[in-house]
Amino acid sequence: MTYHPSDARAWALESGEPVSAHGRLSYQVVTAYLRAHPKITRSLAAECGVDVSARGAISIATVEELTVLVR
């Protein structure tokens, strides 16, 4: 599993988040998506060289760091 903006956009639409059909996703949408999908967040962290534990909660600081990297 890895992060795909199209998946985040579809998730946002299903969740009732305001998001455009095209263009860059907002910081808030990407952060919310990563917080809601820890497996994808862990995979993304591994791709980006960010250390995260294999289990348990992922810190908001880590999610925010990853959001900045993928936006």
Secondary structure as UniProt FT lines:
FT   HELIX           5..14
FT   TURN            15..16
FT   HELIX           27..36
FT   HELIX           38..48
FT   HELIX           60..70
//
